[in-house]
Amino acid sequence: MRVLKTITASVCILFASQLYAAGVDLTGVGARAQALGNYRAIAEDWSAMYWNPAGLTQTKGWHAGASLEFITPTVGYTPATYESPVLGPGQQFSTLRYENTENEPKTFLTPAAGVYYTGEKWAFGLGFWAPFGLGATWDLMQESLYNPNYPMIEFEDDLKVIDIHPTVAYKLNDKLSVGAGLSLVYADIMIRKPNFTPNPVQGLLQVAVSPTFKETFGAANAMYVAGSIMGLQSTFADPTSHLLTEVDMQGDGMGFGFNFGIKYDLTESFSVGISGQVYNDVELEGTLTKDTYFAHMNDGGAAYSTVNGVLDSLQTLTAPAGGLQAIGIDPQAEGAMRGMYSGGLGGNPGVVKGNPVDIKADMPLPMRFGLGVAYKGIKNLLVSADVAWTQWSTWDVIAIEPVSEADADEAAELVENWEDGIRAGIGLEYALSKVKLRGGFYTEPRAAVTTTMTPAIPDVNRRNVIIVGLEIPLGLIKLHASYEKMFIGDLDFTEWQQNPEGTGYENLPGLYDMNVSMVMFGLDYDF
């Protein structure tokens, strides 16, 4: 059994500690669009390059604009207990804080901007924005109970995806326009997190009581070994029930994509907009480092000596049949068992530093398609509605591959198994003299699933979002502001999902709660 191999899939190139829309989606492009909650059927400023590029044909001459969003997310997490193969259900990781712990407070800034020119038929523009992003810092563990040398901040991640977007649009006639843009994508990623490997010594009891062991070595020997291991039950408890490995990954890469849009004015008052965004995979290159921390036992070496004694007895007993490997304990697993309890001996800090490994991975970005309508037949009032589908299922199983064949054993998979989602919303804009008041609402389901959810991706529940905003004109400049509040229900689940190798967990169950507020400012300028 390979009980030491950690989940190098912890190279969480997609981990998102703060979620602003489903998954890691950022829709903060254009303050007017954000205040309405949708924009595909309106799309009459620079942010049309993101929402629906066909809309650029609606104005004449040079135009520019920018927006800046301030996002303040708070996520709380209380771990669930787990079931030990030796001690049964209801066990706690003493290294985790069994209380509601919030992420370290941080405000994220999401900028976007664009400039474009519209002639009689053609329009050309250039914009940039961050379509996806994340970042957070967590202190979820009590390191002193396991190994005080483990870093105090255990979960840290940062993902930046920038889209540089040249765009062109063409007006076919007075009612119909089309547009398209090219996405030049740059991604920069950093992720650091612990991997919890179940204590390999716990597997000794299961080996000793297995029918194969009894048949090969006799029932009496099996009872002797089982009795010896059962005597170690207190040792199997936390903080040595799991081995901790810190996984640190950094990388960056480039990718491409495109978007397209169609805008059709059925009447002077009623418009329809259709748009879509498609990305290819972003090819990432970077490094992966894994540092293993053994339990820092302060018992004078009693647990270490006892585990060694059990292993020595097993080696003698199984020698005629080929030694420990005959019962599925390879040298790597044996080393983990012996080393796990040695951290407190002779002042040894119990840390095995790993060498950086060059890795590569293809990070998929989801497709999105949407349909919107807008109606302005009521005096001073604009009404818009929108529905959009996002292919979050593209984040299914992602291969992490070493660059060198010499590091082939570091190959792994990142398992997410996210689900596609549909966002629907409605927006209102009322012209009060020169000032415009705006309000919007949208709802969307979570993309993440409980079998792979961690505090790094707390996409905990459906979002119901209310937005208010306003516009103030100042000559050639229009100033915008909006406030957005997400209402997200708590999520409580208890099932731990082990990876197929049994060397760690693909999720961190427990009670999750989430609170997100956003403020956006923007301006438009007509040359």
Secondary structure, 3 states (H helix, E strand, C coil): CCCCCCCHHHCCCCCCCCCCCCCCECCCCCHHHHHHCCCCCCCCCCCHHHHCHHHHHHCCEEEEEEEEEEEEEEEEEEECCEEECCCEEEECCCCECCCCEECCCCCEEEEEEEEEEECCCEEEEEEEEEEEEEEEEECCECHHHCCCCCCCCCEEEEEEEEEEEEEEEEECCCCEEEEEEEEEEEEEEEEEEEEEEECCCHHHHHHHCCHHHHHHHCHHHHHHHHHHHHCCHHHHCCCCCEEEEEEEEEEEEEEEEEEEEEEEECCCCEEEEEEEEEECCEEEEEEEEEEEECCCCCCCCHHHHHHHHHHHHHHHHHHHHCCHHHHCCCHHHHHHHHHHCCCCHHHCCCEECCCCEEEEEEECCCCEEEEEEEEEEECCEEEEEEEEEECHHHCCEEEEEECCHHHHHHCEEEECCCCCEEEEEEEEEEEECCEEEEEEEEEECCCCCHHHCCCCCCCCCCEEEEEEEEEEEECCEEEEEEEEEEEECCEEECCCCECCCCCCECCCCEEEEEEEEEEEEEEEEEC
